[in-house]
Amino acid sequence: MFWKFDLNTTSHVDKLLDKEDVTLHELMDEDDILQECKAQNRKLLDFLCQQHCMEELVNLITHEPPVDMEEKVRFK
């Protein structure tokens, strides 16, 4: 029956953001992070706009990843 299902689900990204000690790398490991950004998830955008996250994102973009990392992780 339709009313037995809970259609008010929260994304895994929201659950991670509810944790106090969530890191940028934990969020970036989620497969639906880009979809959440496109959907303008307010909690996610607020987290990404914090000073330490912006600095880390710029660092990830501007520095070459280590060669000894797994290729999937390296270019994520």
C-alpha positions as CSV (number, residue, x, y, z in Angstrom):
1,M,0.0,0.0,0.0
2,F,1.2,3.4,-0.9
3,W,1.0,5.0,2.5
4,K,3.4,2.4,4.0
5,F,6.3,3.8,2.1
6,D,8.4,6.6,3.5
7,L,8.9,8.9,0.5
8,N,10.5,11.6,2.6
9,T,14.0,10.2,2.2
10,T,17.2,12.2,2.8
11,S,20.3,11.8,0.7
12,H,23.4,10.2,2.0
13,V,25.1,13.5,1.5
14,D,22.7,15.1,4.0
15,K,23.3,12.3,6.5
16,L,27.1,12.9,6.2
17,L,26.6,16.7,6.6
18,D,24.7,16.0,9.8
19,K,27.9,14.6,11.3
20,E,30.1,17.1,13.1
21,D,33.4,15.8,11.8
22,V,32.6,15.3,8.2
23,T,35.5,16.0,5.8
24,L,35.6,17.2,2.2
25,H,37.1,13.9,1.1
26,E,34.3,11.9,2.6
27,L,31.8,14.0,0.7
28,M,33.8,13.8,-2.5
29,D,33.7,10.0,-2.2
30,E,29.9,10.1,-2.6
31,D,28.7,9.2,-6.1
32,D,25.8,11.7,-6.1
33,I,27.8,14.8,-4.9
34,L,27.5,16.5,-8.3
35,Q,23.8,15.9,-8.5
36,E,23.4,17.4,-5.0
37,C,25.3,20.4,-6.1
38,K,23.2,20.8,-9.2
39,A,20.1,20.4,-7.1
40,Q,21.4,23.3,-4.9
41,N,21.5,21.4,-1.7
42,R,21.8,24.3,0.8
43,K,23.6,22.3,3.5
44,L,26.2,21.1,1.0
45,L,26.7,24.5,-0.6
46,D,27.2,26.1,2.8
47,F,29.7,23.4,3.7
48,L,31.6,23.8,0.4
49,C,31.7,27.6,0.8
50,Q,33.6,27.5,4.1
51,Q,37.1,28.8,4.1
52,H,38.9,25.5,4.8
53,C,36.9,23.7,2.1
54,M,37.6,26.3,-0.5
55,E,41.3,26.2,0.2
56,E,41.3,22.5,0.0
57,L,39.4,22.5,-3.3
58,V,41.8,25.0,-4.8
59,N,44.7,22.9,-3.6
60,L,43.2,19.8,-5.2
61,I,42.7,21.6,-8.5
62,T,46.1,23.3,-8.7
63,H,48.4,20.4,-7.6
64,E,49.1,17.2,-9.4
65,P,48.0,14.1,-7.5
66,P,50.7,11.6,-6.5
67,V,51.6,9.1,-9.2
68,D,51.4,6.1,-6.8
69,M,47.7,6.6,-6.1
70,E,45.1,4.4,-7.7
71,E,44.0,6.0,-11.0
72,K,40.3,6.1,-10.1
73,V,41.1,8.0,-6.9
74,R,43.7,10.1,-8.4
75,F,41.5,11.7,-11.0
76,K,38.2,11.8,-9.1
